[in-house]
């Protein structure tokens, strides 16, 4: 049986449908919250709505971004479940896993970036707003292909691109930890690989919770997020009854110390999600046997969440520009515009999922995707120079 995202889980709580209900719910909620957060953060529609709904807009601006913690913990959990299927992880098959992950992340991203660079230049003459990035450059485009834009200090072409880079860095860490654990296990008789994995992840989580995640200058690197991601990894190990009592106590002590030293909402959120994934009743990980509209909607949102994440910003820009052009400062058209942007983002995400994320990543498809992105960048640069 499989969990959401195609990862293995032997727990009988997972239905034959393959949907792990709690994970689907977290990803669906996170998907919607991230779109609403960016709508509130970038404006200008939210600048008009805040006049009548200040509490809601402030919450979306400040707290809805905690949905990132949902994705980080769930990603750690799912990666642990996926790598648990691997019998022996060598350097060769580790690199193969990492390459497949890169392509899976890159193809929807290239499609979304192809749209956003064109939308930005088409609306720029009538929509002079800070949410628009500068016209793209070739160096900027290639940095995005390598998912290195933030590490190199280059402006992102779209909101949320940094998370895609973090996902790849975190997955690379997970594969590296597993490969090292197999290597250590093969050279000693002290412990099996998953015990070494636990030891390493406990160290990484401790380092992140105790120091790295409190350093804002490190937020472009995976170690900043090892706390949330590692808690998801350990949650899977706990659910599989692989964490010893001493390890559980150590996790509680680390979390308690982190909360005491620096209480913050993102830490509370990550701990709560990991605790639910680790200790929730089996029924909570099972979708209701009756496939209701609610069940299908949550599963659909979960399935397309990544595609929505990468494409929604271009939709938001277009809707913001349209509404601002005709109803600047009027709260109710702008409120409806925010709802329309959310709905259109979900539709666009479903399209990107069908055309790019779900499709098999062959070499030819990758080259076509790269060529389309570079053509969009060239066209955007041409539009920008013509307008100038």
Residue pairs with C-beta under 8 A, 6 or more apart in sequence:
1 8
1 9
1 10
1 14
1 15
1 16
1 18
2 8
2 9
2 14
2 18
3 9
3 14
3 18
3 20
3 23
3 78
3 81
4 18
4 19
4 20
4 23
4 24
4 27
4 78
4 302
4 303
5 78
5 82
6 82
7 78
7 79
7 81
7 82
7 85
8 81
8 82
8 84
8 85
9 20
9 81
10 240
11 239
11 240
11 282
11 285
12 282
13 282
13 283
13 285
13 286
14 20
14 285
14 286
15 286
15 287
15 289
17 287
19 287
19 299
19 302
20 285
20 286
21 284
21 285
21 286
21 287
21 288
21 298
22 276
22 277
22 280
22 284
22 285
23 74
23 77
23 78
23 277
23 285
23 302
24 287
24 298
24 299
24 301
24 302
25 298
25 302
26 70
26 73
26 74
26 273
27 70
27 71
27 74
27 301
27 302
27 305
28 297
28 298
28 299
28 301
28 302
28 305
29 67
29 70
30 67
30 68
30 70
30 71
30 74
30 305
31 67
31 301
31 302
31 304
31 305
31 308
31 309
31 349
32 301
32 342
33 60
33 64
33 65
33 66
33 67
34 64
34 65
34 67
34 68
34 160
34 309
34 312
35 308
35 312
35 316
35 341
35 342
35 345
35 346
36 60
36 64
36 338
36 342
37 60
37 61
37 64
37 65
37 67
38 159
38 160
38 312
38 313
38 316
39 45
39 46
39 60
39 316
39 338
39 341
39 342
40 46
40 57
40 60
40 61
40 64
41 60
41 61
41 65
41 159
42 129
42 131
42 159
42 316
42 320
43 129
43 131
43 320
44 129
44 320
44 324
44 328
44 334
45 319
45 320
45 323
45 324
45 334
45 335
45 337
45 338
45 341
46 57
46 60
46 61
46 334
46 338
48 328
48 329
48 330
48 331
48 334
48 335
49 56
49 57
49 331
49 334
49 335
49 338
50 57
50 58
51 331
52 331
53 331
53 335
63 265
66 265
66 266
66 269
68 163
68 266
69 228
69 266
69 269
69 270
69 273
70 269
70 273
71 163
71 305
72 170
72 225
72 228
72 229
72 232
72 270
73 228
73 229
73 231
73 232
73 235
73 270
73 273
73 274
73 277
74 232
74 273
74 277
75 167
75 170
75 171
75 229
75 232
76 170
76 174
76 228
76 229
76 230
76 231
76 232
76 233
76 234
76 235
76 236
77 232
77 233
77 235
77 236
77 274
77 277
78 232
79 170
79 171
79 174
79 232
79 233
80 174
80 232
80 233
80 236
80 237
81 236
83 89
83 174
83 175
83 178
84 194
84 236
84 240
86 93
86 97
86 178
88 182
89 175
89 178
89 179
89 182
90 179
90 182
91 179
94 175
94 176
94 178
94 179
97 175
98 168
98 171
98 172
98 175
100 361
101 168
101 171
102 147
102 168
103 361
103 366
104 357
104 361
105 147
105 164
105 167
105 168
105 306
106 145
106 147
106 366
106 369
107 356
107 357
107 359
107 361
107 365
107 366
107 369
108 306
108 307
108 310
108 311
108 352
108 353
108 356
108 357
109 144
109 161
109 164
109 310
110 145
110 356
110 369
110 370
110 372
110 373
111 310
111 311
111 352
111 355
111 356
111 369
111 372
111 373
112 158
112 307
112 310
112 311
112 313
112 314
112 352
113 144
113 157
113 158
113 161
113 310
113 373
113 376
114 372
114 373
114 375
114 376
115 311
115 314
115 376
116 157
116 158
116 313
116 314
116 317
117 136
117 157
117 376
117 377
117 380
118 376
118 379
118 380
118 383
119 314
119 317
119 318
120 132
120 133
120 135
120 157
120 314
120 317
120 380
121 135
121 380
121 383
121 384
121 387
122 383
123 132
123 317
123 318
123 321
124 132
124 384
124 387
125 387
126 321
126 325
127 317
127 320
127 321
127 324
127 325
129 320
129 324
131 317
131 320
132 317
133 155
133 156
133 157
133 158
134 155
135 380
135 381
135 384
136 157
136 377
136 380
136 381
137 381
138 377
139 154
140 149
140 154
140 155
140 157
141 157
141 373
141 374
141 377
143 149
143 152
143 154
144 156
144 157
144 161
145 370
145 373
147 161
147 164
147 165
147 168
148 154
148 165
149 155
149 156
149 157
149 161
149 162
149 165
150 156
150 161
150 162
150 165
150 220
151 165
151 220
151 221
156 162
158 310
158 313
158 314
159 313
160 309
160 310
160 313
161 310
162 220
163 309
164 310
165 220
166 222
166 225
169 221
169 222
170 222
170 225
170 226
170 229
172 222
173 204
173 222
173 226
173 229
174 229
174 233
177 197
177 200
177 201
177 204
178 193
178 197
180 196
180 200
181 193
181 194
181 195
181 196
181 197
181 200
182 193
184 191
184 193
184 196
185 191
185 192
185 193
185 195
185 196
191 199
194 237
194 242
197 233
197 237
198 234
198 237
198 242
198 243
198 247
201 230
201 233
201 234
202 230
202 234
202 247
202 250
202 251
202 254
204 223
204 226
204 230
205 226
205 227
205 230
205 231
205 234
205 251
205 254
206 254
207 223
207 226
208 223
208 224
208 225
208 226
208 227
208 230
209 227
209 254
209 255
209 257
209 258
209 267
210 254
210 257
210 258
210 261
212 218
212 223
212 224
212 226
212 227
213 224
213 225
213 226
213 227
213 267
214 262
215 224
218 224
222 229
227 258
227 267
227 270
228 266
228 270
228 274
231 251
231 255
231 270
231 271
231 273
231 274
232 273
232 274
232 277
234 243
234 247
234 251
234 274
234 278
235 274
235 275
235 277
235 278
236 277
236 278
237 243
238 248
238 278
238 279
239 277
239 278
239 279
243 251
255 267
255 271
258 267
259 267
259 268
259 271
276 284
287 295
287 299
288 295
300 350
301 308
301 346
303 353
304 346
304 349
304 350
304 352
304 353
304 357
305 349
306 353
306 357
307 349
307 350
307 351
307 352
307 353
307 356
307 357
308 345
308 346
308 348
308 349
308 350
308 352
309 349
310 352
311 345
311 348
311 349
311 352
312 341
312 345
312 348
312 349
314 348
315 341
315 344
315 345
315 348
316 341
316 345
319 337
319 340
319 341
319 344
320 337
320 341
322 337
323 333
323 334
323 337
324 334
326 333
327 333
327 334
327 337
356 369
359 365
